[in-house]
Structures are given as structure tokens and as C-alpha cells.
């Protein structure tokens, strides 16, 4: 399943990230690594999510959420 398909209130775990090298490294430096739990706090339109990751809230756009595989 992709992160963009998650609903508000659901929690998932990161399996794979398929983004450009710089974007992937930036997310890793913010704490999004394989096996990290993510909670979906809010949805804003098509695939735009506000997530909680290691105690911090982030807003991620459709291009990012559609390239992160979760379980």
C-alpha cells in the first residue's frame, strides 16, 4: 500500500521509499527510515497528508506520498 492511500487515524510502517536521492536523504535525516511508524493526522485533498513521525508533524505532498510504500 502507498502512504497516499492511508486514512486519518491510521498508523503504518515504512517499507520502501522511491524518491530522488536528495529528497530521500532529506526524509531520512528527518527520521523517516525503513521500519519507522507513521500516524496520519489529517488529509488535505488528493494525497496531501499531515503525518506524525517520531513526535513531529510533517506535511507531505502527493509526489512524496505516492512514492512511499507502507504496511
Backbone bond lengths (Angstrom), bond angles and torsions (degrees), N, CA, C in turn:
res aa  C-N    CA-C-N  psi(-1)  N-CA   C-N-CA  omega(-1)  CA-C   N-CA-C  phi
1 X - - - 1.444 - - 1.531 107.96 -
2 X 1.306 115.94 150.36 1.461 121.06 178.44 1.522 110.12 -97.68
3 X 1.310 116.00 153.18 1.463 120.89 -179.66 1.522 111.40 -58.70
4 X 1.328 118.50 -34.21 1.464 121.81 -178.48 1.525 112.79 -63.84
5 X 1.333 117.50 -19.59 1.465 122.18 -178.04 1.527 113.37 -88.64
6 X 1.313 118.31 -5.84 1.461 121.97 -177.85 1.524 110.43 -73.23
7 X 1.321 115.54 150.05 1.464 121.78 179.57 1.525 110.05 -104.15
8 X 1.327 115.24 162.49 1.466 121.54 179.61 1.529 109.50 -59.95
9 X 1.323 115.75 133.26 1.457 121.61 179.33 1.515 114.17 93.84
10 X 1.318 118.13 -12.94 1.458 120.98 -179.94 1.524 110.70 -82.22
11 X 1.325 115.18 151.40 1.464 121.92 175.24 1.518 107.53 -120.77
12 X 1.323 115.77 139.09 1.457 120.79 -179.55 1.522 108.95 -139.17
13 X 1.332 115.80 174.61 1.457 122.37 -179.65 1.529 107.96 -124.46
14 X 1.322 117.25 135.45 1.461 122.41 -179.22 1.526 110.09 -69.54
15 X 1.345 116.71 129.06 1.464 121.93 176.21 1.519 111.20 -106.62
16 X 1.338 117.14 -50.16 1.460 121.43 -177.23 1.519 109.80 -143.29
17 X 1.338 116.11 149.40 1.455 122.14 175.00 1.519 107.25 -127.22
18 X 1.329 116.85 122.53 1.466 122.48 -179.82 1.527 108.77 -119.85
19 X 1.316 115.84 79.76 1.460 122.21 -179.02 1.522 109.01 -130.94
20 X 1.338 117.40 166.46 1.469 118.85 173.80 1.530 110.32 -55.20
21 X 1.322 115.80 151.18 1.460 122.42 -173.46 1.528 112.50 -50.86
22 X 1.336 118.24 -47.73 1.463 121.60 -175.99 1.534 111.34 -64.59
23 X 1.323 116.27 -41.94 1.471 120.55 -179.63 1.521 110.58 -67.06
24 X 1.319 115.86 -42.25 1.468 120.37 179.39 1.524 110.64 -62.62
25 X 1.316 117.82 -43.71 1.468 121.01 178.88 1.521 111.40 -65.44
26 X 1.322 117.30 -36.87 1.470 120.84 178.36 1.530 110.18 -63.81
27 X 1.329 117.51 -44.73 1.464 120.48 177.98 1.523 110.85 -63.51
28 X 1.320 117.33 -38.84 1.465 120.32 177.78 1.527 110.97 -64.27
29 X 1.320 117.27 -38.30 1.471 119.52 179.13 1.521 111.65 -69.46
30 X 1.344 117.19 -23.23 1.461 121.34 176.17 1.527 111.93 -85.28
31 X 1.337 116.45 -6.31 1.463 119.97 175.57 1.506 115.40 112.20
32 X 1.340 119.16 -0.37 1.460 121.01 179.90 1.529 109.13 -88.26
33 X 1.334 114.94 94.61 1.460 121.45 178.02 1.524 108.57 -120.27
34 X 1.327 116.62 172.01 1.459 120.77 179.68 1.525 109.73 -60.50
35 X 1.326 117.06 133.65 1.450 121.81 179.14 1.523 114.54 88.45
36 X 1.319 117.97 0.64 1.459 121.48 -179.65 1.530 110.43 -80.35
37 X 1.333 118.60 130.14 1.467 119.85 176.10 1.531 111.13 -75.78
38 X 1.331 115.43 141.99 1.467 122.97 179.59 1.516 107.87 -129.65
39 X 1.336 117.08 134.75 1.467 122.05 174.53 1.523 108.40 -110.32
40 X 1.331 116.07 135.59 1.459 120.91 178.00 1.521 107.78 -89.66
41 X 1.326 116.16 120.15 1.462 121.78 -178.01 1.526 111.69 -93.29
42 X 1.335 116.48 -41.36 1.459 120.11 -176.54 1.521 109.73 -155.23
43 X 1.329 115.68 156.68 1.462 122.47 174.83 1.520 108.02 -118.72
44 X 1.303 116.37 139.00 1.459 121.82 178.42 1.518 108.19 -128.71
45 X 1.308 117.46 89.03 1.461 120.00 177.67 1.509 112.86 77.50
46 X 1.333 115.10 -152.22 1.461 122.66 -172.24 1.524 111.60 -78.03
47 X 1.327 117.34 96.11 1.450 121.68 172.94 1.509 116.37 78.23
48 X 1.323 118.28 -0.65 1.459 121.13 178.45 1.526 107.28 -85.26
49 X 1.328 116.46 123.02 1.459 120.67 -174.91 1.512 111.83 -125.66
50 X 1.322 114.54 148.95 1.457 121.28 166.83 1.521 104.63 -107.91
51 X 1.336 115.50 120.29 1.459 120.31 -175.19 1.517 110.13 -119.53
52 X 1.327 115.32 160.08 1.459 121.45 173.05 1.521 106.87 -111.78
53 X 1.327 114.90 121.70 1.446 121.97 -175.80 1.518 108.47 -131.11
54 X 1.328 116.52 113.03 1.474 122.16 -179.96 1.526 112.36 52.59
55 X 1.338 116.41 41.97 1.457 120.80 175.32 1.521 115.26 86.78
56 X 1.322 118.44 -1.51 1.461 122.10 -178.99 1.519 109.66 -120.76
57 X 1.338 116.22 141.80 1.460 120.72 178.52 1.525 109.95 -92.11
58 X 1.343 114.73 138.69 1.458 122.05 177.91 1.513 109.38 -133.17
59 X 1.326 116.72 147.59 1.456 122.45 171.47 1.519 106.87 -105.30
60 X 1.330 115.94 127.68 1.460 121.18 -179.38 1.522 109.02 -123.12
61 X 1.327 116.83 135.05 1.455 122.29 179.95 1.520 112.88 -80.20
62 X 1.329 114.90 173.11 1.459 122.58 -177.76 1.524 112.27 -58.83
63 X 1.333 117.96 -41.41 1.473 120.46 -178.06 1.514 111.85 -63.46
64 X 1.304 118.09 -28.55 1.466 121.02 177.72 1.526 110.83 -84.87
65 X 1.327 117.78 -48.81 1.468 120.70 -177.19 1.514 113.27 -64.81
66 X 1.328 117.80 -26.29 1.461 119.76 179.76 1.529 112.36 -81.43
67 X 1.337 117.50 -3.34 1.458 121.22 179.94 1.527 113.23 -118.12
68 X 1.332 116.32 15.68 1.463 120.84 177.02 1.522 108.25 -117.41
69 X 1.324 116.16 118.47 1.466 122.36 -179.59 1.524 108.33 -91.43
70 X 1.347 115.91 131.63 1.464 122.11 -178.81 1.520 110.54 -129.62
71 X 1.337 114.83 166.85 1.479 120.00 173.38 1.504 109.28 -133.89
